[in-house]
Every structure is written in C-alpha cells, then in structure tokens.
Amino acid sequence: MNQISLNGTDWTFKGYQGEDWLWRNAQKSQTNDINHWHPASVPGSVLHDALQNSLIPDPYVGMNSLDAEWVPQRSWVYKKAFSLPPSVAGMSAQLCFSGVDYHARYFLNNEPLGDHTGMYTPARFDVTGLLHYDQENVLAVVISPAPDEQPQVGYSSRVRTHKSRMTYWWDFCPRMVHQGIWQDVSLRFYRHLRIDDLYVRPRLNENLDAAIVDFLLNCTSLEETHARVRFSLTQGEQTVLEAEMDRSIIKGHNEIHFQCDLTRPLLWAPNGSGEQPLYEVRVEILTPDHAICDAIEKTFGIRKLQFIANEKADPDALPYTLSVNGRKTYIKGWNWVPIDAMYGVPQPEKLNHLLQLAKKAHVNLLRVWGGGLIETESFYDLCDRLGILVWQEFIQSSSGIENSPPDDPDFIHFMQTEAAGIIPLKRNHPSLAAWCGGNELSNVDSVPSDDNAPLLAALKRVVNELDPDRAWFPTSFSGKHASFDLRNDPKADPKVNHDVHGPWEYQGPEDQYTLYNGGGDSLLHSEFGVEGITNLRTLNATFPADRQLPVSLTNPFWEHRGAWWIKEKDWKNLFGEWKSVEMAVHATQFMQAEGLRYAVEADRRRQYHNSGSMPWQFNEPFPMSACTSAVDYYGHPKPAYYAVRTAYEPFHLSARYSALVHSGRDLFNAGIYCSNSGSRLEGDLTVSLRDGTGKQISHQTMHCECPENATQYLLDFQADLKSIQTGFFFMDMALHSASGDPVTSSRVLFCIGSNLAPLFYQPPTTLRVEQEGKHLLVTNTGSQTALGVWLESMWDLKKKAWVYFDQDYFHLLPGETQAVHVELSTGIHEPAPISVKGWNTPSYNLIIPEGAT
C-alpha cells in the first residue's frame, strides 16, 4: 500500500458567514478571494487555528471563552496545495478523511467530491482520474457551522447528532463548540485491488492453552481476477506463522476468510493482573506477477474477557463482575473525558502522560463517558500497551430536564450507520472491554433505560453482529435505580442498586460516612465524585489574581469557571471563613481526597458483591477553577489522585468509621479491613491512634491472614479520645509480612471539633528535603506536625514534561521522614525543578540534576 499523508501545518483557512464562500469561489484553486487567509494545522481544531492567528483571545484564561463563541457559527474553508511523486501515477487512488467534525463538503482540483456528516466515521472518495501528477493539486474542505445541539441541561430525546456534547457547555467545560479536521487526512494508492478492513477474532479454549484466530479480510476489486494472499504473524521479534494462499477475486466487494491455531499463546491481561503481549499480523495481496496490490497491518491481543454475575446479586441484574482469563478482576476504574476542549489538536505527550498516571494509580479500566468522544486510535493503542481496559460509550447522554434516548426513526437509522462504521475501527483492540449505549439514559420516571428503548436495541444489534465477543451495556447507570444517595434507603429494597451513579459532592463530615457505610448494596459504582478547587499554580495561570476573591458565585469568574462546584454554604460550615485563596485550595482539596478515598474504599470492602468503582472524573478538558477532576488540565495530579491511587493499591488497609469530626465523642471506633488483589498473605497488623503531636494514645496488634483476591474484615479498633488535647488526631495502620517486611501502611486524619477549620490554623513547622539516588527524603525537622505535605514540579505548565512521585500529599509527625521515589516523563533529559510545601511549612525548592532519576 502506498499512502501519502496530507497532514501538516501547510494548510490555510478562512471563515465565512453562511454560503458566502460559495459566492466567492473560495473552494477553487483560482479564486479572487485572496485576502485574510491564515495558516492552519491538520489534524486540528478551528478554535485552535483561530487562537494561533489571534482571531480570538486565549479561551482558557479568565472569561475569554465567551469571546470565542462566535467561531462555530461560521463556515470555515480549509485548503491545501500538494504535489505527487511520479511513482504513484497510473494507480487507483482513494482520498480518506479519518474524521471531520461535524459536516463538511469536499473539493479536489475544483471538482466536488461530495459531503459527509459525522465526526467518527471516515469520509472516503475515489479520486482516480482527478489528481494531477504534472502540476499542483488543490484540496478544499468546507466545514459547516456546528449543528445546534443540547448542552448539559436540556432534552436528550431531541438530540440529532452523534457529536461530542461536552463542548456545548458542561459543568466541567464552558461553551467551546468544536469544529475541524480532527483526524488524519491521507491519499491511498493501490493497483486494481484495495484492502478495506481486517478483522481479527481470537478465541481461547476453556483451558486457555490454545487459541483459534479467525481473520476476515474485506477488500474491493476493480476487476475479476486471481490473487495470492500472503500472511505473516509475529509476536515481538519472533515469527509465529507465515502462509500464502490463492484466492479467486470477483469484481466489487470480497471477503477472504482464513484462520490459524496457536498453542500456548501469550495471554494479554489488564494492568495489575499480568503482562500485555501483543501480536502483529500483516496481510499482503499480490498480483499473479507477485506485485503487491495492497497490504494491511493490525495489532491484537489474546485474552478471554467476560462480565459474570456478582456475588449475592439480584437475579434480574446484569453481570458486572469482570473476569479476565478465568480470574475475577476487581474494577479499579476511573471516568475519562477528552483531554482538551480542542480535542482535534494532537497532544501525544499529554495523552501518554495521562495514561501513564492512570497505570501508576493501578487503574485497570477507564470508562469513556458518553458526552465525550469515541476515543482515538492513539488512545486505544496506548491502552493496549498499558493494560488499561476501555468501557466505550456511544455519544448519548442525559440532559437533566429529560433523559430519554431519541426515538426518531431517521436518527436511529443514522446511529446504526454510525455504529457500523465505528465498531470495525475499534474491535481488534484487546483493551476494548465493552460497548455501552450512553450515559445516564432513563425514562420519564428516572428508571435507567434498557434494551427495550428503540435506539439502544438498534445499537445492540449492530454490536452483536459486528463485535459478537464484546460485552454490551444499554446505559450507565443501569438496573432498577439510578442514583446512590441518602434519600435511597437500601433497607427498603436491598436489591435496588445495580450500576449506580452519584453522589458528586462531599456529603459532610458525618453524612459522607453514613452514606458509604450504608453501602447501598450497589453491584457497580460507575460514576461518583467529590468537588474541589484546582491546583494553585493552575488557578494562578488561568484566573486573574485580582479577581480570585471572593470564592463565591457572586464572583462572575468563579461562576464561569466552576458554577456547579462552588458549594459556599457547605464549605463555610466545614471550614469556616476563607482567609486566602490558598486556604480554599488546601481545604477543598483535602475534602476531595478524603471523600473520594473513603468512597472507593467502601466499595472495595464489598468485593465482589460490588464489582468495581469508577470515580468521576480522572482528567479535565479545560482548566476549571473548581470541578471533580483528579488531574488538572495541564496534567498535574491533585491530592485526590494520590488518595485513589492509594485505595487501589494491590494490597490496601482501610478503615470503616462513622465521622471525620468527633465533637462531643469520647470513644473512637473503626473497623479495619484488608483488600488484596494478589495471592494469600499472612502477616502482622498494627493499628495506632496518635494525637496531633504524634503521641501514641492507643495501640493494637494482631496476626492476620488476608485471602487471595478478596477483601477481609480484620478487627474492630477502639480508643478513648478524652486525653487528646490537640485539635486533631491520626489513626495509623500498617501491615508487615511474616518475615517482617513492610507490606502497606496508611494514615487517616480526624478532627476533635465540630468542623475541619482547626487543621488550617496550626503552628508552623520546618522540613528538610534531601536527594538520595532516585528518592527525595522529606523530614519534619520542627516540633509541630507537618500537614498536607505536597510535592510538585515547577516547570512551566505548558511544557510537555512531568514528574512522577510514588508518594505525595502526606502528614509528617515531628522527626518523621518520608521517602519519595521520583521519575521523569519519557524523553526528558534535563534538571527538574521541584517544590515541597505543607499547609503549615515554608516552601522548599530544589533542582533534581539531569540523569538523577
């Protein structure tokens, strides 16, 4: 196959009102409309090209996005001139646009090629006979104004596009409606026969020691002929199989089937459960004189993945427990949204970094939310290699006022066509675990939609036909009840909660624990969160300093950049009055980390009646000043990231307690649990209660056994609080193996008073930060406890470079030292500036020398 990329920065673009471009012949190679064309990039986004050419102010800063809302109301003409090498002259040619958002008309050398609607399905045109080989070619794409569509609050049944709804305005993204040539553009040259698709379908036997791999090759021939098919299968550097076969080819569409048997195949497993070996297949079609007509290469993995029934589940419930290669696997998930509101702009470093963060947090599944994207090939390729499973939703979502999936027959037919185009692009990826009809679709009584909804039934039929081995869920949530909250009493119907969503806010220093201790009996918790303000550096980079106070919805900047998540009354009750923006950041980030960690732990304590957690949300597409993301827009984790990362450790100790504040309580009580993703472990557990100075108040030890791949209750820990004179105290938990080696430890911070305000008015203390090989040693050298010790890199936020810490956001008692492993992102070979600071410590800055990590 000869393929020539038409990507690049050598495109130009210009905006027009309505059809004015047609009046001016703007799409033609010779046009008098020569003024005000600007450089453009493909792949890309119209908004990004407008920003690069100063047509709009930076929409990521302040309230500037309001000044960019005119852009998607225009038509935009993109043009590129290119020449072709003589070697492809005389061959058949296909022009392929892998994705254009949303509707566009296409022209080549002044000739109209046609139009295409839909951002996820390719627009392909036969351009044989239209190309010039002795002069320049001119390609023009006229992108229509973005279609009108429902923002977050509206009516789902009125949706008539299969387009990312997030940028129409959502609680974590202002209105920045996307347009653009957002995927690759290429020319394919072939002889009389073209390969269109290769479907690889591996099927393991029951013993998992042999596999049959079916291959289905779809191709198109311009004539009736004979061809030789050459096949090679490799794994790494090893050639597994080579074969050739002759086939008769008819004019038009052809399907060529073949299969191979593999003995003792290498099995692909999700992150934390094994390795991710990948196989590569190459298929060539040759003419009788052995010239290559066309070729295709695909990567795939071999694994057996199922969703099986949860333990003690409602018999009417869908199966939610993940089983991979015959082993139950607890879902350590997170919700994934597009990495940028301008999602057409390639950001390979940021994408790789975010997925590396997910892997390092023990994540084994990402739910690709139904208001975002059918994710890109780059995303899926990385997930294949990192072992991160993908729950991919079609782009349908709730709308607040009314959440029913559309039932318009024309739209259902359109969505079937969309699904038929999308599924073959993704089905070879071993990371793809499930297809889902959409996000939070429900009937007028707020009962989750099921496969009786005409749209969801139609999508399910296409999935079953084209990807029969993949799991299907009609919507997320699903089952009898949608929401998990204090209004829903699980005792009234202990089987009511199947896959539930919510809540998305911290419920309070007592209600958060009342809710999650009640359990709700959920089988899967596929969306829930806690709000918090973004990292201080990100806030200062995107929010004018003179407008940061008050942190209130009376402030239009906070309204614009976090309206749903500024909980003034609740925050005031929890923390008192803000003394500074920095205090607001510290306080709400502590609340977010504590609340999210406890929610994840509570779900995991019910393993495998509950089959997994997927907090909302991992990343964000815009630098919101406040929202529920665990990683900020620039790729820097918030404390919540480390809290969930800890809760997802292969072996983790957690505590079930009734409140974070203990005003008027003399007795502290907590149930201690171990959650184990690995083999059976035997060891010694230590649980201690310490006051704010580190003085031990109570201490308990026991020898314990932690069963394989399970959660086990260990002990009930009690302590008298009357002797504590400080405003806060800690519970420490630690486990050592039978040989005395440390396995895991954790520390939980509590308050004595009625709220959390005392935490942020503690006397100052000092730290010492030293580098020892690939570690930083952080020591509390003062006489007071250091709270909220936070490490972060100090590179420019826009620099495509990051630092990974294996530990962050911790509390250090006087004299204690915490060792932190430091690693730089791939390809970075320069000194790294690091800052270390606690709530009550000075800031310590140091440079990690190049090569030290």
ZAMARGU-4260 file (C-alpha; in steps of 0.2 Angstrom, whole numbers, plus 5000, padded with zeros to 4 digits):
<rodrens>
0) 5000/5000/5000 | 5006/5017/4995 | 4999/5030/5007 | 5004/5049/5007 | 4999/5059/5022
5) 4991/5076/5019 | 4993/5081/5037 | 5003/5096/5041 | 5005/5114/5045 | 5004/5120/5027
10) 4985/5121/5026 | 4976/5138/5026 | 4959/5143/5032 | 4946/5157/5032 | 4929/5159/5040
15) 4913/5164/5031 | 4895/5169/5035 | 4883/5156/5028 | 4886/5151/5010 | 4897/5167/5006
20) 4912/5155/5002 | 4902/5148/4988 | 4898/5165/4981 | 4917/5170/4982 | 4923/5153/4974
25) 4934/5151/4990 | 4935/5132/4987 | 4943/5134/4970 | 4961/5134/4966 | 4959/5150/4956
30) 4949/5162/4966 | 4949/5181/4968 | 4946/5179/4986 | 4964/5180/4992 | 4963/5191/5007
35) 4963/5186/5026 | 4968/5168/5024 | 4978/5161/5039 | 4989/5146/5042 | 4981/5131/5049
40) 4986/5114/5055 | 4978/5097/5051 | 4974/5087/5062 | 4967/5101/5072 | 4953/5112/5078
45) 4945/5128/5071 | 4946/5136/5088 | 4965/5132/5090 | 4969/5139/5072 | 4959/5154/5077
50) 4969/5156/5093 | 4985/5154/5084 | 4981/5168/5072 | 4975/5180/5086 | 4957/5179/5079
55) 4951/5175/5097 | 4959/5178/5114 | 4965/5164/5124 | 4949/5155/5129 | 4957/5145/5143
60) 4960/5161/5153 | 4948/5171/5163 | 4931/5173/5155 | 4939/5174/5137 | 4929/5158/5131
65) 4914/5170/5130 | 4923/5180/5116 | 4926/5164/5106 | 4908/5158/5105 | 4905/5166/5088
70) 4918/5154/5079 | 4907/5138/5077 | 4893/5149/5070 | 4904/5152/5054 | 4908/5141/5039
75) 4927/5138/5038 | 4936/5133/5022 | 4952/5124/5024 | 4964/5122/5008 | 4980/5113/5005
80) 4991/5113/4989 | 5001/5097/4986 | 5011/5088/4973 | 5013/5070/4970 | 5028/5059/4966
85) 5028/5051/4948 | 5029/5033/4956 | 5010/5034/4960 | 5004/5039/4943 | 4993/5027/4935
90) 4987/5019/4951 | 4970/5020/4958 | 4968/5032/4972 | 4957/5035/4987 | 4956/5051/4997
95) 4952/5047/5016 | 4947/5059/5030 | 4948/5049/5046 | 4937/5062/5055 | 4930/5079/5052
100) 4919/5087/5065 | 4905/5088/5060 | 4898/5091/5042 | 4909/5096/5028 | 4909/5097/5009
105) 4924/5091/4999 | 4933/5098/4983 | 4948/5092/4974 | 4955/5102/4959 | 4939/5112/4959
110) 4928/5096/4957 | 4915/5092/4971 | 4918/5075/4979 | 4903/5075/4990 | 4899/5079/5008
115) 4899/5069/5024 | 4890/5070/5041 | 4898/5063/5057 | 4914/5065/5066 | 4918/5047/5070
120) 4916/5039/5053 | 4928/5041/5039 | 4924/5051/5023 | 4932/5042/5008 | 4932/5047/4990
125) 4938/5038/4974 | 4949/5052/4966 | 4956/5041/4952 | 4957/5052/4937 | 4955/5068/4947
130) 4973/5070/4953 | 4987/5080/4944 | 5004/5072/4943 | 5012/5086/4932 | 5006/5101/4942
135) 5000/5106/4959 | 4984/5099/4967 | 4972/5109/4977 | 4961/5101/4991 | 4947/5111/4999
140) 4936/5106/5014 | 4921/5117/5018 | 4917/5114/5037 | 4899/5119/5040 | 4894/5129/5055
145) 4892/5117/5070 | 4875/5110/5072 | 4864/5116/5086 | 4864/5103/5100 | 4858/5101/5118
150) 4870/5107/5131 | 4871/5098/5148 | 4854/5104/5153 | 4841/5101/5140 | 4832/5086/5132
155) 4840/5070/5127 | 4826/5065/5116 | 4829/5080/5105 | 4847/5075/5101 | 4850/5073/5082
160) 4869/5072/5081 | 4882/5059/5086 | 4894/5073/5091 | 4904/5077/5107 | 4891/5086/5118
165) 4903/5092/5131 | 4909/5107/5122 | 4891/5114/5120 | 4893/5118/5139 | 4895/5106/5153
170) 4899/5108/5172 | 4917/5105/5168 | 4919/5114/5151 | 4912/5131/5146 | 4904/5133/5129
175) 4918/5130/5116 | 4909/5120/5102 | 4921/5110/5092 | 4924/5110/5073 | 4938/5104/5062
180) 4948/5091/5053 | 4952/5082/5069 | 4959/5066/5062 | 4972/5061/5049 | 4970/5065/5030
185) 4978/5054/5018 | 4979/5048/5000 | 4979/5029/4997 | 4986/5022/4981 | 4983/5004/4975
190) 4983/4994/4960 | 4966/4986/4955 | 4963/4979/4972 | 4961/4988/4989 | 4960/4981/5006
195) 4947/4990/5016 | 4947/4981/5033 | 4955/4966/5043 | 4945/4959/5057 | 4955/4948/5069
200) 4945/4937/5081 | 4955/4926/5093 | 4945/4913/5103 | 4953/4904/5118 | 4949/4886/5123
205) 4942/4883/5141 | 4960/4878/5147 | 4967/4894/5140 | 4981/4885/5132 | 4976/4885/5114
210) 4968/4898/5103 | 4959/4898/5086 | 4962/4915/5077 | 4950/4920/5064 | 4954/4933/5051
215) 4942/4941/5040 | 4949/4952/5026 | 4937/4964/5017 | 4943/4971/5000 | 4937/4979/4984
220) 4942/4974/4967 | 4940/4984/4951 | 4940/4968/4941 | 4938/4949/4942 | 4955/4941/4945
225) 4965/4929/4954 | 4976/4935/4969 | 4989/4927/4981 | 4986/4932/4999 | 5002/4932/5009
230) 5000/4931/5028 | 5013/4933/5042 | 5010/4933/5061 | 5023/4939/5073 | 5025/4942/5092
235) 5039/4954/5096 | 5054/4948/5087 | 5048/4931/5084 | 5039/4925/5069 | 5024/4914/5074
240) 5017/4909/5057 | 5019/4913/5038 | 5007/4907/5025 | 5002/4910/5007 | 4985/4905/4998
245) 4977/4908/4981 | 4960/4916/4980 | 4948/4920/4966 | 4943/4938/4967 | 4926/4945/4960
250) 4923/4962/4954 | 4917/4973/4969 | 4917/4968/4987 | 4926/4952/4993 | 4928/4943/5009
255) 4943/4932/5012 | 4942/4921/5027 | 4957/4911/5035 | 4962/4905/5052 | 4976/4899/5062
260) 4979/4888/5078 | 4990/4894/5091 | 4997/4883/5105 | 5001/4891/5122 | 4998/4908/5116
265) 5004/4923/5126 | 4989/4930/5136 | 4985/4948/5137 | 4980/4954/5154 | 4974/4971/5162
270) 4986/4982/5172 | 4990/4973/5189 | 4985/4956/5183 | 4999/4951/5171 | 5008/4957/5155
275) 5002/4964/5139 | 5009/4954/5125 | 5003/4959/5108 | 5003/4950/5091 | 5006/4959/5074
280) 4998/4952/5058 | 5002/4958/5041 | 4992/4953/5026 | 4998/4957/5008 | 4988/4954/4992
285) 4999/4950/4977 | 4995/4950/4958 | 5000/4935/4948 | 5016/4943/4944 | 5019/4945/4963
290) 5017/4964/4963 | 5009/4970/4980 | 4992/4977/4976 | 4989/4982/4994 | 4994/4977/5012
295) 4987/4980/5029 | 4994/4978/5047 | 4985/4975/5063 | 4989/4973/5081 | 4979/4962/5093
300) 4980/4953/5109 | 4973/4936/5115 | 4963/4935/5131 | 4946/4929/5137 | 4936/4943/5145
305) 4918/4941/5152 | 4907/4950/5163 | 4899/4937/5175 | 4886/4938/5189 | 4890/4947/5205
310) 4890/4938/5221 | 4873/4938/5230 | 4866/4949/5216 | 4848/4952/5212 | 4844/4938/5199
315) 4837/4952/5187 | 4854/4961/5187 | 4866/4962/5173 | 4883/4954/5176 | 4895/4967/5181
320) 4910/4957/5188 | 4925/4957/5176 | 4933/4940/5173 | 4949/4940/5163 | 4957/4924/5158
325) 4947/4914/5170 | 4951/4926/5185 | 4939/4938/5194 | 4946/4955/5192 | 4940/4970/5203
330) 4937/4985/5193 | 4949/4999/5198 | 4942/5012/5186 | 4940/5030/5183 | 4930/5041/5171
335) 4939/5048/5156 | 4934/5063/5147 | 4943/5071/5131 | 4960/5078/5136 | 4956/5095/5128
340) 4941/5105/5123 | 4950/5107/5107 | 4952/5088/5105 | 4957/5089/5087 | 4974/5096/5091
345) 4986/5081/5093 | 4994/5081/5110 | 5004/5064/5111 | 5015/5068/5126 | 5000/5074/5136
350) 4990/5058/5131 | 5004/5047/5135 | 5007/5056/5152 | 4989/5055/5157 | 4988/5036/5153
355) 5004/5033/5162 | 4997/5042/5178 | 4982/5030/5176 | 4993/5015/5175 | 5003/5021/5190
360) 4987/5023/5200 | 4983/5004/5197 | 4969/5008/5186 | 4963/4993/5175 | 4948/5001/5167
365) 4943/5018/5160 | 4925/5022/5156 | 4925/5033/5141 | 4910/5044/5145 | 4895/5046/5133
370) 4896/5065/5132 | 4914/5065/5126 | 4922/5055/5112 | 4923/5039/5103 | 4941/5039/5108
375) 4956/5040/5095 | 4967/5026/5089 | 4981/5034/5098 | 4971/5032/5114 | 4967/5014/5111
380) 4985/5009/5105 | 4992/5016/5122 | 4978/5007/5132 | 4983/4991/5123 | 5001/4993/5128
385) 4997/4999/5146 | 4984/4986/5150 | 4970/4998/5153 | 4953/4991/5148 | 4941/5003/5140
390) 4922/5004/5143 | 4917/5014/5127 | 4900/5023/5127 | 4892/5029/5111 | 4890/5048/5112
395) 4872/5049/5120 | 4870/5057/5137 | 4857/5063/5150 | 4852/5081/5149 | 4845/5085/5166
400) 4827/5090/5161 | 4823/5075/5151 | 4835/5060/5149 | 4826/5048/5137 | 4836/5042/5122
405) 4829/5048/5105 | 4816/5038/5096 | 4816/5046/5080 | 4817/5033/5066 | 4828/5043/5055
410) 4840/5046/5069 | 4840/5028/5074 | 4845/5023/5057 | 4859/5036/5057 | 4866/5029/5073
415) 4865/5012/5066 | 4876/5018/5052 | 4887/5026/5063 | 4890/5011/5074 | 4893/5000/5059
420) 4907/5012/5054 | 4914/5014/5071 | 4915/4996/5078 | 4926/4989/5064 | 4939/5003/5069
425) 4940/4998/5087 | 4936/4979/5088 | 4954/4972/5086 | 4960/4981/5102 | 4962/4970/5117
430) 4959/4984/5128 | 4941/4987/5122 | 4931/4978/5136 | 4913/4984/5132 | 4902/4994/5122
435) 4888/5005/5131 | 4873/5014/5123 | 4877/5030/5133 | 4877/5040/5149 | 4863/5040/5161
440) 4849/5037/5149 | 4832/5035/5158 | 4814/5035/5156 | 4802/5049/5162 | 4801/5040/5179
445) 4821/5041/5181 | 4822/5022/5179 | 4838/5018/5169 | 4834/5014/5151 | 4837/4996/5144
450) 4837/4987/5128 | 4819/4990/5125 | 4822/5008/5120 | 4822/5008/5101 | 4839/5017/5099
455) 4848/5006/5112 | 4841/4990/5104 | 4847/4995/5087 | 4864/4999/5093 | 4865/4982/5102
460) 4860/4973/5086 | 4875/4981/5077 | 4887/4977/5091 | 4881/4959/5092 | 4883/4957/5073
465) 4900/4966/5071 | 4908/4963/5088 | 4900/4947/5095 | 4913/4943/5108 | 4912/4961/5116
470) 4901/4965/5131 | 4886/4977/5129 | 4878/4988/5142 | 4862/4998/5137 | 4867/5013/5148
475) 4877/5018/5163 | 4869/5018/5176 | 4858/5003/5174 | 4846/4992/5184 | 4831/4997/5195
480) 4838/5013/5202 | 4849/5027/5195 | 4856/5037/5210 | 4865/5032/5225 | 4861/5045/5239
485) 4855/5047/5257 | 4837/5048/5250 | 4838/5030/5244 | 4836/5018/5259 | 4844/5001/5254
490) 4834/4993/5268 | 4818/4996/5259 | 4824/4986/5244 | 4841/4979/5247 | 4842/4973/5228
495) 4838/4990/5221 | 4855/4997/5217 | 4864/4988/5202 | 4875/5000/5192 | 4873/5017/5201
500) 4879/5035/5199 | 4882/5048/5212 | 4884/5057/5223 | 4896/5070/5216 | 4899/5081/5231
505) 4906/5079/5248 | 4891/5075/5259 | 4898/5082/5275 | 4909/5076/5289 | 4896/5063/5295
510) 4884/5061/5281 | 4898/5055/5269 | 4902/5041/5280 | 4883/5037/5284 | 4880/5035/5266
515) 4895/5025/5261 | 4894/5014/5277 | 4876/5010/5272 | 4884/5003/5256 | 4868/5005/5246
520) 4871/4987/5240 | 4877/4993/5223 | 4884/4980/5211 | 4894/4993/5202 | 4898/5011/5205
525) 4902/5018/5188 | 4901/5037/5192 | 4903/5047/5208 | 4914/5061/5214 | 4919/5075/5226
530) 4922/5093/5221 | 4937/5103/5224 | 4947/5118/5218 | 4961/5116/5206 | 4979/5116/5209
535) 4985/5134/5215 | 4998/5135/5200 | 4984/5131/5188 | 4972/5143/5196 | 4985/5157/5195
540) 4989/5154/5177 | 4971/5155/5171 | 4962/5166/5183 | 4966/5184/5185 | 4974/5187/5203
545) 4964/5202/5206 | 4948/5193/5203 | 4951/5177/5213 | 4942/5184/5229 | 4928/5181/5234
550) 4927/5162/5231 | 4909/5164/5228 | 4896/5163/5214 | 4893/5181/5216 | 4910/5182/5208
555) 4907/5180/5189 | 4924/5172/5186 | 4920/5158/5198 | 4903/5157/5191 | 4910/5155/5174
560) 4924/5143/5179 | 4915/5132/5191 | 4897/5136/5194 | 4892/5119/5198 | 4905/5115/5211
565) 4906/5131/5222 | 4897/5125/5237 | 4899/5141/5248 | 4887/5136/5262 | 4893/5118/5264
570) 4911/5124/5263 | 4908/5138/5276 | 4901/5125/5288 | 4915/5113/5285 | 4930/5125/5285
575) 4924/5142/5292 | 4928/5158/5283 | 4942/5158/5270 | 4957/5168/5274 | 4965/5167/5257
580) 4963/5158/5240 | 4977/5146/5245 | 4967/5141/5261 | 4952/5137/5250 | 4963/5126/5239
585) 4971/5117/5253 | 4954/5114/5262 | 4943/5109/5247 | 4957/5098/5240 | 4959/5089/5257
590) 4940/5086/5257 | 4940/5080/5239 | 4954/5067/5243 | 4947/5061/5259 | 4929/5060/5252
595) 4934/5051/5236 | 4946/5039/5245 | 4933/5034/5258 | 4920/5031/5244 | 4932/5019/5234
600) 4937/5010/5250 | 4919/5007/5255 | 4915/5000/5238 | 4931/4989/5238 | 4926/4982/5256
605) 4911/4974/5247 | 4921/4965/5234 | 4914/4955/5224 | 4896/4959/5228 | 4902/4976/5222
610) 4912/4973/5206 | 4921/4990/5205 | 4922/5009/5206 | 4924/5022/5193 | 4926/5039/5201
615) 4921/5055/5192 | 4932/5061/5184 | 4951/5057/5180 | 4955/5072/5169 | 4948/5088/5163
620) 4947/5096/5145 | 4948/5114/5152 | 4957/5122/5167 | 4942/5123/5178 | 4944/5133/5194
625) 4934/5120/5203 | 4926/5103/5197 | 4928/5085/5201 | 4944/5080/5192 | 4958/5072/5200
630) 4971/5078/5187 | 4971/5096/5181 | 4971/5102/5163 | 4990/5103/5162 | 4991/5085/5168
635) 4996/5089/5186 | 4988/5077/5199 | 4978/5084/5213 | 4978/5076/5231 | 4963/5066/5226
640) 4973/5057/5213 | 4985/5050/5226 | 4971/5046/5238 | 4963/5035/5225 | 4979/5028/5219
645) 4982/5023/5237 | 4965/5015/5239 | 4968/5005/5223 | 4985/4998/5229 | 4986/4979/5226
650) 4986/4977/5245 | 4977/4990/5255 | 4971/4993/5273 | 4956/5003/5275 | 4945/5008/5290
655) 4926/5010/5291 | 4922/5024/5303 | 4907/5035/5307 | 4913/5053/5305 | 4928/5064/5301
660) 4924/5075/5316 | 4922/5070/5334 | 4915/5084/5344 | 4907/5078/5360 | 4913/5060/5357
665) 4924/5051/5370 | 4926/5034/5360 | 4933/5032/5343 | 4928/5016/5334 | 4934/5009/5317
670) 4933/4993/5308 | 4949/4988/5299 | 4949/4978/5283 | 4962/4972/5271 | 4959/4972/5252
675) 4970/4960/5242 | 4972/4959/5223 | 4985/4946/5224 | 4990/4930/5232 | 4986/4925/5250
680) 4996/4935/5263 | 5000/4932/5281 | 5007/4945/5292 | 5006/4956/5307 | 4994/4971/5308
685) 4997/4986/5319 | 4984/5000/5322 | 4988/5015/5332 | 4979/5031/5337 | 4990/5047/5339
690) 4987/5064/5344 | 4992/5079/5334 | 5009/5079/5341 | 5012/5061/5337 | 5010/5055/5355
695) 5003/5037/5355 | 4985/5036/5363 | 4981/5018/5359 | 4989/5003/5351 | 4983/4986/5345
700) 4992/4972/5335 | 4986/4956/5328 | 4992/4942/5317 | 4981/4941/5302 | 4978/4931/5286
705) 4972/4940/5270 | 4965/4928/5257 | 4969/4929/5239 | 4959/4941/5228 | 4947/4946/5241
710) 4943/4959/5255 | 4944/4953/5273 | 4937/4961/5289 | 4952/4960/5302 | 4947/4969/5318
715) 4937/4982/5327 | 4948/4995/5334 | 4943/5006/5348 | 4951/5021/5358 | 4947/5033/5371
720) 4948/5051/5365 | 4947/5060/5381 | 4965/5063/5384 | 4968/5071/5367 | 4972/5089/5369
725) 4976/5094/5351 | 4963/5099/5339 | 4966/5083/5328 | 4972/5066/5329 | 4978/5051/5317
730) 4974/5033/5315 | 4989/5024/5308 | 4988/5006/5300 | 5002/4995/5295 | 5005/4978/5289
735) 5021/4968/5290 | 5024/4951/5281 | 5028/4936/5292 | 5046/4939/5288 | 5045/4957/5295
740) 5045/4966/5278 | 5033/4981/5277 | 5018/4977/5265 | 5007/4993/5266 | 5003/5007/5278
745) 4991/5022/5279 | 4987/5036/5290 | 4970/5045/5292 | 4967/5062/5299 | 4952/5066/5310
750) 4947/5082/5320 | 4941/5084/5338 | 4930/5099/5335 | 4914/5101/5325 | 4922/5106/5309
755) 4939/5105/5300 | 4944/5123/5302 | 4957/5119/5316 | 4968/5110/5303 | 4972/5126/5293
760) 4977/5136/5308 | 4991/5125/5315 | 5008/5132/5321 | 5022/5132/5308 | 5035/5118/5307
765) 5050/5115/5296 | 5056/5102/5283 | 5072/5096/5277 | 5072/5089/5259 | 5087/5079/5253
770) 5090/5069/5237 | 5097/5051/5239 | 5098/5042/5222 | 5081/5042/5214 | 5072/5047/5230
775) 5068/5063/5239 | 5069/5061/5258 | 5057/5073/5266 | 5060/5075/5285 | 5049/5085/5298
780) 5063/5094/5307 | 5051/5105/5318 | 5041/5102/5334 | 5024/5103/5326 | 5016/5090/5314
785) 5018/5095/5296 | 5001/5094/5287 | 4997/5092/5269 | 5015/5090/5263 | 5014/5092/5244
790) 5027/5089/5231 | 5026/5096/5213 | 5036/5100/5198 | 5039/5118/5194 | 5042/5118/5175
795) 5031/5129/5165 | 5013/5122/5165 | 5013/5122/5146 | 5029/5112/5145 | 5027/5094/5139
800) 5036/5087/5154 | 5031/5080/5170 | 5037/5072/5186 | 5030/5056/5194 | 5030/5054/5213
805) 5026/5037/5220 | 5020/5046/5236 | 5013/5063/5238 | 5001/5073/5250 | 5006/5066/5267
810) 5006/5071/5285 | 5023/5070/5294 | 5024/5069/5313 | 5039/5078/5321 | 5055/5069/5317
815) 5047/5058/5304 | 5055/5055/5286 | 5045/5050/5270 | 5055/5043/5256 | 5048/5048/5239
820) 5053/5039/5223 | 5055/5052/5208 | 5054/5048/5190 | 5053/5060/5175 | 5042/5058/5160
825) 5048/5049/5144 | 5061/5058/5134 | 5065/5072/5147 | 5084/5074/5150 | 5086/5090/5159
830) 5086/5096/5178 | 5069/5096/5186 | 5063/5110/5197 | 5054/5103/5212 | 5044/5112/5226
835) 5039/5104/5243 | 5027/5113/5254 | 5015/5109/5268 | 5000/5118/5274 | 5010/5125/5289
840) 5028/5124/5282 | 5038/5136/5271 | 5041/5131/5253 | 5057/5122/5249 | 5063/5122/5231
845) 5077/5111/5224 | 5083/5105/5207 | 5085/5087/5203 | 5100/5085/5192 | 5099/5078/5175
850) 5100/5059/5175 | 5097/5058/5194 | 5081/5049/5191
</rodrens>
